[in-house]
Amino acid sequence: MTTLYEVHGSVAVITLSNPPVNGLGHATRLSLTDNLQKANADTAVKAIVLTGAGKAFSGGADIKEFGTPKALSEPNLLSVIRAVENSAKPVVAAIHSVCMGGGLELAMGCHYRIAAPGTNIALPEVKLGLLPGAGGTQRLPRVLGVEPALNMIVSGEPVKSELLAQIPGQKLFDKLAASPESLAQEALAFAQSISDTRPLPLVRELRAKHPNGDAYFQFARNMVKGMAKNYPAPLKCVDAVEAATKKKFEDGMAFERELFINLMWTPESRALRHIFMAERAASKIPDVPEDTPKREIKSVAVIGAGTMGGGIAMNFLNAGIPVKILEMKQEALDKGLGIIQKNYEAQVKKGKLKQDKYEQRMGLLSTTLSYDDLKDADLVIEAVFEEMGVKEKVFKELDRVMKPGAILASNTSTLDVNKIADFTKRPQDVVGLHFFSPANVMKLLEVVRGAKTGKDVLATVMAMGKKIKKTAVVSGVCDGFIGNRMIEQYGRQGGFLLDEGCTPEQVDKAIEKFGFAMGPFRMGDLAGNDIGWAIRKRRYTEKPDMKYSKTADLLCEKGRFGQKTGAGWYDYVPGKRDAIPNAEVVKMIEDHRKSLGITPRKISDEEIVQRLVFSLVNEAAHILEEGIASKASDIDMVYIMGYGFPVYRGGPMLYADQLGLFNVVQSMNRFAQNPLDDAKFWKPAPLLAKLAAEGKTFNQST
């Protein structure tokens, strides 16, 4: 049963029971209306209490039904709320823990509301590119006041019930319970006390008004335009709340519904909903059941106290897990410890971290110069120099000292995890944990599954990823895994654009206008151009037929490695990250172009964007086909969380889906005709060609 029905004296209690957050799926809606009818038909029942089982009143829509016919089938949420409003007997919502989205809209349809302190109240639909679609924009301004309601709807952020109860004149809560534990009894007593009150109060009959409505809504629009320029939903939220102040309730409801349906079809909403589902899907591994036993991670060791090692350590300290850092020299340990302290002190200074929390975290950190001191750790992560010989020494030592059952992880960004695993006598315990820099900030964690990695190891590190607040995505073993393998093709295409007539600034500006956090040349300067140089040198011997522009090599020969040297594709002023175009670099590119006999041409921003993005898409199609990624949405998560792909476009695979794969292939065929480009580069991956020919999409096929 998705709702439970009990009678306590003269009060019927209907309890939503659809774990984990009592989502209002079709079965729950049907069961709720049936029990509502049952209570109204029972002459012994004088009042009804509606509440939720477990750790939520209701979190709103059931995400399992997103995009399915069930989500819209009757009774829909609007019909359920209408049935509650039309109940002949008073309905009291007993709200606790979580009351969000459709759950809050349902509560506002009840005649009375009593809330437990500490309840998170929100209408978060804007985070999915939508607005509340079951009366949220019409009822919340009526019970809370226009300004606090609009702030909640536009931000989508939760607010504690006790804070909302303090708003002067609020009618959202008729009563605040003394404690979460006393809510049930207080709700029963309250229901009995109002059981004979008539007429029954309805939120729809209240007025929503603002003393300076026109000026306030214009101000709100100006603010929202500045903060959410790539998202249509926040502005539509303002329109809907304004309608609550100017239209009759039913007209406002019709207007809200029209806006909601139109937003559902926007590419931005589709992108945000896709990311919402993709983030949840990333933790599901096809051949690793959810009930796979997990190993306990009570303590962690990190090899290397550099920027990466320190950042990795902070993730675990933040989660309350003790960390021991190993270095070869005391000076390196002291320096690494200083950086961690400095990072935390900056957070304390900004008010983002309390002093006692800072002290607690630092108290969990210890250091050592001896591998033998790591023997009791449950998980060890190496963050040493990216060279196979160095990794070999580290893993042979770890194999010697670590206790049986400890997980041995490498933070490698490109190297073969299978080779690393074979340096040990326990390859089943070895896994790649590729953190992104800065590791204490970036949300992405690429979990690299070796050929012999145990399923319990995989299940453990995926659960651990959640604990340290990372979005963990599984990758198979290949050069560069998912993210870096794709970014190499993107970088190659950036080089070809320079050869043909672009400047680094033009390429970066075009892709940044498209929505990337930074373009390929600014990104190269940030990461260090010498890193790409080392990879290309390896490529020249391993894959001599792979074509590259020579401009990046020429840049590195000048010692322009990027921000760390104050000079890369751009110049940098110490202490600032502003990229200043450099005339010598532009001349170097022009001279190289002349040496190849190339006449520069004017290249449009549209061509720049397509060549960069489609290079990602085509390589991703190969990755999918090879089984390196198990689903297209995992690739989208890697690019959203780790590479600054615009959120409102949903990742490279969804973007290609929305453009139409047929159109992507047509553009690639056109680029292949360019004699200065690489025709082999633009040969569509077999999976991409197949899906385009069949009129399918990446996200349908996986």
Disulfide bonds with the S-S distance in Angstrom:
none
